[in-house]
Amino acid sequence: MADKGTANCIDILLAIILPPLGVFLKFGCEMEFWICLLLTLFGYIPGIIYAVYAITK
């Protein structure tokens, strides 16, 4: 089985490629996902920054 560090790296990689997907896989359809989706629609970079922050917090 993959350890927690590997799963975290995969989550961060997904957050960089497609920010809402990474947040959705971590939190589901909660408020973090909707914030990330909105930020990604306004600009790709803010979506990435928030997604990485939400996954690593």
C-alpha positions as CSV (number, residue, x, y, z in Angstrom):
1,M,0.0,0.0,0.0
2,A,1.1,3.6,-0.6
3,D,2.1,5.5,2.4
4,K,0.6,8.9,3.3
5,G,3.5,10.9,1.8
6,T,3.0,9.3,-1.6
7,A,-0.8,10.0,-1.6
8,N,-0.1,13.6,-0.6
9,C,2.3,14.0,-3.5
10,I,-0.3,12.6,-5.9
11,D,-2.9,15.0,-4.5
12,I,-0.6,18.0,-4.9
13,L,0.2,16.9,-8.5
14,L,-3.5,16.7,-9.3
15,A,-4.0,20.1,-7.6
16,I,-1.4,21.6,-10.0
17,I,-2.8,20.0,-13.1
18,L,-6.5,20.5,-12.3
19,P,-7.1,22.3,-9.0
20,P,-10.8,21.5,-8.4
21,L,-10.2,17.7,-9.1
22,G,-7.4,17.5,-6.4
23,V,-9.6,19.3,-3.9
24,F,-12.6,17.2,-4.8
25,L,-10.7,13.9,-4.3
26,K,-9.5,15.1,-0.9
27,F,-12.7,16.8,0.5
28,G,-15.6,15.8,-1.7
29,C,-18.2,18.3,-2.5
30,E,-17.7,20.5,0.5
31,M,-17.0,24.2,0.7
32,E,-13.3,23.8,-0.2
33,F,-14.2,22.4,-3.6
34,W,-16.6,25.3,-4.4
35,I,-14.0,27.9,-3.4
36,C,-11.4,26.2,-5.5
37,L,-13.7,25.9,-8.5
38,L,-14.6,29.6,-8.2
39,L,-10.9,30.7,-7.9
40,T,-10.0,28.5,-10.8
41,L,-12.7,30.0,-13.0
42,F,-11.4,33.5,-12.1
43,G,-7.8,32.6,-12.7
44,Y,-5.8,29.4,-13.0
45,I,-3.0,30.5,-10.6
46,P,-5.2,31.4,-7.7
47,G,-7.0,28.1,-8.0
48,I,-3.6,26.2,-7.9
49,I,-2.5,28.2,-4.8
50,Y,-5.7,27.6,-2.9
51,A,-5.8,23.9,-3.9
52,V,-2.3,23.3,-2.7
53,Y,-3.0,25.2,0.5
54,A,-6.3,23.3,1.1
55,I,-4.6,19.9,0.6
56,T,-1.6,20.6,2.7
57,K,-3.3,22.3,5.6
